[in-house]
Amino acid sequence: MAPKGERWNHNLHYHRVILDAVPSGCESALDVGCGEGTLARQLRRLVPHVTGIDLDQASIDLARRNPDTGDVDYIDGDFLTHRFEPALFDLVASVASLHHMEAGPALERMRDLLRPGGVLAVVGLARAEYPADLPLDLTAAVVSRMRRLSRGWWEHPSPVAWPPPETFHGMEDLAAAILPGVRYRRHLLWRYSLVWVKNS
């Protein structure tokens, strides 16, 4: 949760899921779909070497111009095809970007970029299924409205993809198939999270 006075939206609300997943002794982290770099800058406070990658040139330009960006390495490129060495990172993170890609290959790529013992942490968007998800969505709408009134709303400058191609149940099943033992959680504000440790 963002401290009072800081900018807020649904994605920022769940950054704590990623930050809490940073493994002990983490030396290098990759932020997939980093946008204008908010999460990457937060990770840099915890991790010595942070890389952010995004396809959107305008977002990467904003990230590089931010006065607090420090030594975060920003890459304007396609995460799926960029020439990263395998098993390069201790943490691979992603917030609200997985639905911009084909989820299966993207999760496989994230998995392959992790060193043994590394952590994959994702906060994603998925499509609701009605009528089953209607009560949760109505509750989320009320909570979101209350948060907006008390915190305001920051509209991020990155491209939007809507609706997400995968349902929440579909993402849970897909993640379980690719990442055995993954911890999947459905969150209130139209998000889910995946946290997975690479054992070998």
C-alpha positions in Angstrom: 0.0 0.0 0.0 1.3 3.4 -0.9 2.0 5.8 2.0 -0.4 8.8 2.2 0.6 11.5 -0.2 2.3 9.2 -2.7 0.7 8.5 -6.1 -1.7 5.5 -6.3 -3.3 3.2 -8.7 -4.2 -0.5 -8.8 -0.7 -1.5 -10.1 1.2 0.6 -7.5 -1.0 -0.9 -4.8 0.4 -4.3 -5.4 4.1 -3.4 -5.8 4.6 -4.7 -2.3 3.9 -8.2 -3.5 7.0 -7.9 -5.7 9.2 -6.2 -3.1 8.3 -8.8 -0.5 9.3 -11.6 -2.9 12.9 -10.3 -3.3 15.1 -13.3 -2.2 17.8 -13.0 0.4 21.1 -12.1 -1.1 19.6 -11.0 -4.4 22.2 -9.4 -6.6 20.4 -8.8 -9.9 16.8 -8.2 -10.9 14.9 -7.8 -14.1 11.7 -5.7 -14.3 9.7 -7.0 -17.4 7.5 -4.3 -18.9 9.0 -1.7 -16.6 7.2 1.3 -18.1 8.5 4.6 -16.7 10.4 2.7 -14.1 8.6 3.1 -10.8 9.1 -0.6 -9.7 12.6 -0.7 -11.0 13.6 2.3 -8.9 12.0 0.6 -5.8 13.8 -2.6 -6.5 17.1 -0.7 -6.8 16.8 0.2 -3.1 17.0 -3.5 -2.3 19.1 -5.0 -5.2 22.5 -3.9 -6.4 21.9 -4.4 -10.1 18.5 -3.7 -11.7 17.5 -3.9 -15.3 14.2 -2.7 -16.7 13.0 -3.6 -20.2 10.0 -2.3 -22.2 8.9 -2.2 -25.8 7.5 1.3 -25.4 10.2 3.9 -26.3 8.3 6.8 -24.7 8.1 5.0 -21.4 11.8 4.1 -21.4 12.6 7.7 -22.2 10.6 8.8 -19.2 12.4 6.2 -17.0 15.8 7.3 -18.1 15.0 11.0 -17.4 13.7 10.4 -13.9 16.0 12.2 -11.4 15.8 9.2 -9.1 16.7 6.5 -11.6 20.3 6.2 -10.4 22.1 3.4 -12.1 19.1 1.3 -13.2 19.8 -0.1 -16.7 16.9 0.5 -19.0 16.5 -1.4 -22.2 14.2 -0.4 -25.1 13.4 -3.8 -26.5 11.3 -6.9 -26.7 11.7 -9.1 -23.6 10.9 -12.2 -25.5 13.7 -11.8 -28.1 16.3 -9.6 -26.3 19.7 -11.5 -26.0 19.8 -12.0 -22.3 22.1 -14.8 -21.1 20.2 -17.8 -19.6 20.0 -17.9 -15.8 21.2 -14.3 -15.5 18.9 -12.9 -12.7 18.1 -13.7 -9.1 14.7 -12.0 -9.5 12.5 -11.6 -12.5 9.5 -9.4 -11.8 6.6 -8.1 -13.8 3.6 -5.9 -13.0 0.7 -5.5 -15.4 2.7 -6.5 -18.4 2.1 -10.3 -18.9 -1.3 -9.7 -20.6 0.5 -7.7 -23.3 2.3 -10.9 -24.3 1.5 -14.5 -25.1 1.5 -15.7 -21.5 2.9 -19.2 -21.9 6.1 -18.3 -23.8 6.6 -15.2 -21.6 6.4 -17.3 -18.4 8.8 -19.8 -19.9 11.2 -17.1 -20.8 11.0 -15.6 -17.3 11.6 -19.0 -15.8 14.7 -19.6 -18.0 16.3 -16.3 -17.1 16.3 -17.2 -13.4 19.3 -18.6 -11.6 18.8 -21.6 -9.4 17.2 -20.3 -6.2 15.9 -17.2 -8.0 12.4 -15.9 -7.7 9.8 -15.1 -10.3 7.2 -12.6 -9.0 4.3 -11.5 -11.2 1.3 -9.2 -10.6 -1.0 -9.6 -13.6 -4.4 -8.7 -15.0 -6.9 -11.3 -16.2 -10.4 -11.4 -17.4 -13.3 -12.0 -15.1 -15.9 -14.7 -15.7 -19.6 -13.8 -15.1 -21.7 -14.3 -13.1 -19.3 -16.1 -10.8 -16.9 -13.1 -10.5 -19.6 -10.5 -10.2 -19.7 -10.3 -6.3 -15.9 -9.9 -6.2 -15.9 -7.2 -8.9 -18.6 -5.2 -7.2 -16.6 -5.3 -4.0 -13.5 -4.2 -5.9 -15.4 -1.3 -7.4 -16.4 0.0 -4.0 -12.9 -0.4 -2.5 -11.3 1.2 -5.6 -13.7 4.2 -5.4 -12.9 4.7 -1.7 -9.1 4.5 -2.4 -9.4 7.0 -5.2 -11.2 9.4 -3.0 -8.6 9.2 -0.2 -5.4 8.8 -2.3 -6.2 10.3 -5.7 -5.3 8.4 -8.9 -2.2 8.3 -11.0 -2.7 7.5 -14.6 0.4 5.8 -15.9 1.8 6.9 -19.3 2.4 3.4 -20.7 0.2 1.7 -23.4 -2.9 -0.1 -22.2 -4.1 -3.6 -23.4 -7.7 -4.5 -22.6 -9.4 -6.9 -22.1 -6.8 -9.4 -21.0 -6.8 -12.5 -23.1 -6.6 -15.0 -20.2 -9.2 -15.5 -17.4 -8.1 -15.7 -13.8 -8.7 -19.5 -13.8 -6.9 -19.9 -17.1 -3.8 -18.0 -15.7 -3.8 -20.2 -12.6 -3.8 -23.4 -14.7 -1.2 -22.1 -17.1 1.1 -21.0 -14.4 0.8 -24.3 -12.6 1.7 -26.2 -15.7 4.8 -24.1 -16.5 5.9 -23.3 -12.9 5.4 -26.4 -10.7 4.7 -25.4 -7.1 3.9 -21.8 -8.0 2.0 -19.8 -5.4 -1.0 -18.2 -7.2 -3.2 -15.7 -5.4 -6.3 -13.8 -6.6 -6.3 -10.2 -5.4 -9.3 -7.9 -4.9 -8.4 -5.0 -7.2 -8.6 -7.0 -10.5 -5.2 -8.5 -10.1 -3.6 -11.9 -9.4 0.0 -12.7 -8.3 2.4 -15.5 -9.0 5.5 -16.2 -6.9 7.7 -19.1 -7.8 11.2 -20.2 -6.7 13.4 -22.0 -9.2 14.9 -25.0 -7.4 17.3 -26.2 -10.2 
